[in-house]
Structures are given as C-alpha cells and as structure tokens.
Amino acid sequence: MEYLLIKDNNETEVITCLYKKQKTKGHRFGDAVEPTVSDKYRTTSFKINGYYYNVAYETKKPTEEEFTKMSSGVLDGKGGYIK
C-alpha cells in the first residue's frame, strides 16, 4: 500500500512502509545491543473524485486542502500515486 508522506516541514514523498527510518548505533562485537523502538507515521485518508488516497504524516495532521495542494502531480486518478 502506498502513502503520500507529508512531513512537518511540508516536504512530500511517496512511501510504502510506515516505519520511520532509524539511524543504527554502532557497538562493539559482544556488547549488549539496546532494544530499538519502532516509530510509525500516523495515517489518514482523503476521498478525491471517488477514490481514497492514503496519507502518512509526522505530527501535524494535514487538511484536505493541504493534501490537494501538496499532492498535485502525484495522484494517478485511481487511488494510487505516481512515483
């Protein structure tokens, strides 16, 4: 499933995985590794021209107007995104 990721700084990106990218911490061989906590993006969807489009966001939930403005040129017209 594809999502249009709308970041808090208004950057957009088409993603397929809801988990945020994590930086790996280096450790020496044999040392205990701290457990990593997976952080996911929040999701919502908007209905445009009869199709639902999935949207992922960080903390600020986008409005339908913001989604329409930021998604221009990436919607395929069938509920998906053009990469």
Helices and strands as residue ranges (DSSP letters): E 3-6, E 12-15, E 42-48, E 51-57, H 64-70
